[in-house]
């Protein structure tokens, strides 16, 4: 009898242990499943490379260009009729060497399909089009060329939104842009945009935004860059304006539409034209919300605005009213 009871207890313990192990395994799978997707939406850590606006592995050459941010290369730096608001580090400076090594680390990490899997795809050629993309990881297994194209990156009111573009995921592929414009919308930040290329990056007369992580050289001719240009080989800029990320102040997202409507409704109800001209009030609401986003104004400021700017309108209104009599 005791033996039978012992066997029964042992079986129960075994079943309980097996069930517990299954629960733990299932929980581990659940927690691991969304890991890559969450990681993909996290901005890659640039380390000390993040303090540079222009960093080239073999050389940095600036001609007739202006850079706000640090500039450096472990091998060679050349400036011709160019201005740098920041530090131009000497060749071989330990800070530059450490930054370049950090860049190589993040380059390899972003290129890892396991760490940053693709959530969308890119065409190989865009010509004369307007394109809007929400946050995600967009990939092409070959080169990508943008010509006379506007790319709008819509953050959907999330200032931490991240875009990662991976070009040449099969090992070869360059990024090329001519008259290419990148536009941030709804709170998007240019320094949260990453352009990973297996090979070179070339921009001509383009308004570019984001961080270039190039596997070869990078060339800018004309145009502007808001972000960083980091390259494993030479970085060449001619007639280009560069605004590094350290010089930027994040732009807050616009307020919710409901808030804007409520604010402008209160604004109209407090002032004389609500009783005299409802249509003017509606027009004023629309213009006021559109131009100011209802963010920087409160009722006290509105009263000052009304007193300072509409005093003459009140006089003209009264005069017209008397003339009509």
C-alpha positions in Angstrom: 0.0 0.0 0.0 2.8 2.4 0.9 4.6 1.5 -2.3 1.5 2.3 -4.3 1.1 5.7 -2.5 4.8 6.5 -3.1 4.4 5.7 -6.8 1.3 7.9 -7.0 3.0 10.8 -5.4 6.0 10.5 -7.6 3.8 10.5 -10.7 2.0 13.6 -9.5 5.3 15.4 -8.8 6.6 14.4 -12.2 3.4 15.8 -13.9 3.6 19.0 -11.9 7.3 19.5 -12.8 6.6 18.8 -16.4 3.8 21.2 -16.5 5.9 23.9 -14.8 8.7 23.4 -17.2 6.2 23.7 -20.1 4.9 27.0 -18.7 8.4 28.4 -18.3 9.3 27.4 -21.8 6.1 28.9 -23.2 6.7 32.1 -21.3 10.2 32.3 -22.6 9.0 31.8 -26.2 6.4 34.6 -25.7 8.9 37.0 -24.4 11.4 36.2 -27.1 9.0 36.3 -30.0 8.5 40.1 -30.1 12.2 40.9 -29.2 13.4 41.4 -32.7 10.5 43.6 -33.7 10.9 45.8 -30.6 14.7 46.0 -31.2 14.1 47.0 -34.7 12.3 50.1 -33.6 15.1 51.1 -31.2 17.6 53.6 -32.4 21.0 51.9 -32.9 23.6 53.0 -30.3 26.4 55.0 -32.1 28.6 55.3 -29.0 31.3 57.9 -29.4 30.7 58.1 -33.1 27.5 59.9 -32.3 29.5 63.1 -31.5 30.7 63.4 -35.1 28.9 65.1 -38.0 31.5 63.8 -40.5 33.7 60.8 -39.9 35.6 59.0 -42.6 37.7 55.8 -42.3 40.4 56.7 -44.7 39.9 60.5 -45.2 37.6 63.4 -44.8 37.8 66.1 -47.5 35.7 69.3 -47.3 35.6 71.9 -50.1 33.5 75.1 -50.0 31.4 73.4 -47.3 30.1 74.4 -43.8 29.8 71.9 -41.0 28.2 72.3 -37.6 29.6 69.4 -35.6 32.8 67.4 -35.1 35.0 66.2 -38.0 37.6 63.6 -38.0 39.4 60.6 -39.7 42.1 58.3 -38.4 44.0 58.8 -41.6 43.6 62.2 -43.3 41.5 65.4 -43.0 41.6 68.2 -45.6 39.7 71.5 -45.5 39.6 73.9 -48.5 37.6 77.1 -48.0 35.4 75.3 -45.5 34.1 76.2 -42.1 33.6 73.9 -39.1 31.7 74.9 -36.0 33.0 72.2 -33.8 36.3 70.2 -33.4 38.5 69.1 -36.3 40.4 66.3 -34.6 44.0 65.7 -35.5 44.8 62.6 -37.6 45.2 59.5 -35.4 43.7 61.2 -32.3 42.5 58.5 -29.8 39.0 60.1 -29.8 38.7 59.7 -33.5 40.0 56.1 -33.5 37.6 55.2 -30.7 34.7 56.8 -32.6 35.6 55.0 -35.8 35.7 51.6 -33.9 32.2 52.4 -32.4 31.0 53.2 -35.9 32.2 49.8 -37.2 30.4 48.1 -34.3 27.1 49.8 -35.0 27.5 49.2 -38.7 27.9 45.5 -38.2 24.9 45.4 -35.7 22.5 47.3 -38.0 23.5 45.0 -40.9 22.6 41.9 -38.9 19.3 40.7 -40.2 18.7 38.9 -36.9 19.0 42.0 -34.8 17.3 44.3 -37.3 14.9 42.3 -39.5 13.1 44.0 -42.4 9.5 45.1 -41.9 9.2 46.6 -45.4 10.9 46.7 -48.8 12.3 49.4 -51.0 12.3 49.6 -54.8 15.6 49.8 -56.6 14.6 53.0 -58.5 12.4 56.0 -57.5 12.1 58.8 -60.1 9.9 61.9 -59.9 7.7 60.4 -57.1 6.4 61.4 -53.7 6.7 58.7 -51.1 5.5 58.6 -47.4 6.8 56.0 -44.9 5.9 55.3 -41.3 8.6 54.1 -38.8 10.1 50.7 -39.6 13.0 48.8 -41.2 13.0 49.0 -45.0 15.3 46.9 -47.0 16.6 46.3 -50.5 18.9 43.5 -51.5 20.5 45.7 -54.2 21.3 49.3 -54.9 18.7 52.1 -54.5 18.5 55.3 -56.5 16.3 58.3 -55.8 16.0 60.9 -58.5 13.8 64.1 -58.1 12.0 62.3 -55.4 10.5 63.5 -52.1 10.5 61.0 -49.2 8.3 62.0 -46.3 8.9 60.2 -43.0 5.8 60.4 -40.9 6.4 59.8 -37.2 2.7 59.8 -36.4 3.3 62.1 -33.4 5.9 59.9 -31.9 9.2 61.9 -31.4 11.0 58.6 -30.7 10.0 57.0 -34.0 12.9 55.3 -35.8 13.5 54.5 -39.5 16.2 52.2 -40.7 17.0 51.8 -44.4 19.2 48.8 -45.3 20.5 48.9 -48.9 22.4 46.0 -50.4 21.5 43.4 -47.9 22.9 40.6 -50.1 26.3 42.2 -49.8 26.5 44.7 -52.7 24.5 47.9 -53.3 24.9 51.6 -53.1 22.6 54.5 -52.1 22.4 57.3 -54.8 20.3 60.5 -54.6 20.0 63.3 -57.1 17.6 66.2 -56.2 16.4 63.9 -53.5 14.5 65.4 -50.6 13.8 63.8 -47.2 11.1 65.5 -45.2 10.2 64.8 -41.5 6.6 65.0 -40.5 4.5 64.8 -37.3 7.3 65.0 -34.8 9.9 62.9 -36.7 13.5 63.6 -35.9 16.2 63.4 -38.6 18.7 61.9 -36.2 16.4 58.9 -35.7 16.8 58.0 -39.4 19.6 55.5 -40.3 20.8 54.7 -43.9 22.9 51.5 -43.9 24.6 50.8 -47.2 26.7 47.8 -48.2 28.8 50.0 -50.3 29.0 53.7 -51.2 26.5 56.6 -50.6 26.4 59.5 -53.1 24.1 62.6 -52.9 23.9 65.4 -55.4 22.0 68.6 -54.8 19.9 66.8 -52.3 18.2 67.8 -49.0 19.2 64.8 -47.0 18.2 63.9 -43.5 19.5 61.0 -41.3 22.6 59.1 -40.4 24.6 57.5 -43.2 26.3 54.3 -42.2 28.3 53.5 -45.4 30.3 50.4 -46.0 32.5 52.3 -48.5 33.0 55.9 -49.4 30.5 58.7 -49.2 30.2 61.7 -51.5 28.1 64.9 -51.2 28.0 67.5 -53.9 25.9 70.6 -53.1 22.7 70.3 -51.1 22.6 69.8 -47.3 22.7 67.2 -44.7 20.9 67.2 -41.3 22.3 64.3 -39.4 25.6 62.5 -39.7 27.8 61.1 -42.5 29.9 58.1 -41.3 31.9 56.1 -43.8 34.3 53.2 -43.8 36.3 54.7 -46.6 36.7 58.4 -47.7 34.1 61.1 -47.0 34.0 63.9 -49.6 31.8 67.0 -49.4 31.8 69.8 -51.9 29.6 72.9 -51.5 27.5 71.1 -48.8 26.0 72.4 -45.6 26.0 69.9 -42.7 24.0 70.3 -39.5 25.2 67.6 -37.1 22.8 66.1 -34.6 24.4 67.8 -31.6 23.3 71.2 -33.1 19.6 70.2 -33.4 16.7 70.9 -31.0 13.9 68.3 -31.3 10.6 69.7 -32.8 7.6 68.8 -30.6 4.7 67.1 -32.4 1.6 69.2 -33.1 -1.2 69.1 -30.6 -4.2 66.9 -31.0 -6.9 68.2 -33.4 -9.5 68.0 -30.6 -7.4 70.3 -28.4 -6.9 72.8 -31.2 -10.7 72.9 -31.9 -11.6 73.4 -28.2 -9.0 76.1 -27.8 -10.1 78.0 -30.8 -13.7 77.7 -29.9 -13.0 79.3 -26.5 -10.9 81.9 -28.2 -13.8 83.0 -30.4 -16.4 82.9 -27.7 -14.5 85.5 -25.7 -14.2 88.2 -28.3 -16.4 90.7 -30.0 -16.4 89.3 -33.5 -18.3 86.2 -32.2 -21.4 88.4 -31.8 -20.9 90.4 -35.0 -19.5 88.0 -37.6 -19.7 84.3 -37.1 -18.1 83.6 -40.5 -15.1 85.7 -39.6 -14.8 83.8 -36.4 -14.7 80.5 -38.3 -12.1 81.7 -40.7 -10.1 83.1 -37.8 -10.3 79.7 -36.0 -9.0 77.9 -39.0 -6.1 80.3 -39.7 -5.2 80.6 -36.1 -5.0 76.8 -35.6 -3.1 76.2 -38.8 -0.5 78.9 -38.2 0.1 78.5 -34.5 -0.9 74.9 -33.7 -2.6 76.4 -30.6 0.5 75.7 -28.6 2.1 79.0 -27.7 -1.0 81.0 -26.8 -3.1 81.2 -23.7 -6.1 83.4 -22.9 -4.0 86.2 -21.4 -1.8 86.3 -24.5 -5.0 86.3 -26.6 -6.4 89.2 -24.7 -3.1 91.1 -25.3 -3.3 90.1 -28.9 -6.9 91.3 -29.1 -6.1 94.6 -27.4 -2.9 95.4 -29.4 -4.0 94.2 -32.8 -7.7 94.9 -33.0 -8.0 98.3 -31.5 -7.8 99.9 -34.9 -10.3 97.4 -36.2 -12.7 98.3 -33.4 -12.4 102.0 -34.4 -13.0 101.3 -38.0 -16.0 99.1 -37.1 -17.6 101.8 -35.0 -17.0 104.4 -37.7 -18.6 102.3 -40.4 -21.5 101.6 -38.1 -22.1 105.4 -37.6 -21.8 106.0 -41.3 -24.5 103.5 -42.0 -26.8 105.3 -39.7 
